[in-house]
Amino acid sequence: MRTLYQFPLSHFCEKARWLLDHKELEYTAHNLMPGVHRAFAQLKTGQNKLPILRDEECWVADSTQIALYLDEKYPEHGLLRADPQLRTQALDINLMSIELGQHVRRWGLSHVLNEGGESLDILIGEKGYLRQFEKYSKPILKAIMSKGYQLDTDKVAQSKTQMQQLIEQLNEKIIEQGGRYFVGDRIGLADIAVCSMLAPILELAGTPWEKESEDLLSDEFKDYKAYLQELPLGQYVQRIYQTERNARVDWRGV
């Protein structure tokens, strides 16, 4: 049985879930606790980040490496095209999405941790020690994530600037492609990568970032969400999620 070790709220883990779902592969999404996950990841893969896929005796870390591994072992429903030019284009867009995702994560987390509420509830899970002692676990998790992702004011401002530049570039690319897909005539790695990275801002239905109420959101976040929704890129992400995101496993994990 395959196991994806994840954080439910991580958009890089959402990308890995989507890759497995696209391949129509059975798997379990297993949650690890932020901070504590580093020792597990280091032991199993020699690095300290998630997502990590275990496929029988094979361990693969990093969402892009997971994509390459899945295409090699399970070629049906390919994520990358055989044509070298199209393959290169997809990998280039995937690289852009990785940089975008890092800035979205920092900027988004700065708002999420300030608002508290639903997002921290997802992080501590529905049961277990973190839930039993949530009075203490929530502040600890907040401190761990603030330090780990460098959520100081200057870093967050820099990430918003870089995020905006990358969104403008990707918006131009999807316009050039007629708004359908980034590479070729069907969904692939580039589309899954970009959509996953922007989902936390758009707070799409059925994703970990869907909100029951926007009352706790900052005006800055709401304004940027509205701006992205109006861009061709934002409309493309919304469409792809509605038509192509066929989730087979609950993102909440176990």
Secondary structure, 3 states (H helix, E strand, C coil): CEEEEECCCCHHHHHHHHHHHHCCCCCEEEECCCCCHHHHHHHHHCCCCCCEEEECCEEEECHHHHHHHHHHHCCCCCCCCCCHHHHHHHHHHHHHHHHHHHHHHHHHHHHHHHHCCHHHHHHHCCCCHHHHCHHHHHHHHHHHHHHHCCCCHHHHHHHHHHHHHHHHHHHHHHHHCCCCCCCCCCCCHHHHHHHHHHHHHHCCCCCCCCCCCCCCCCHHHHHHHHHHHHCHHHHHHHHHHHHHCCCCCCCCCC
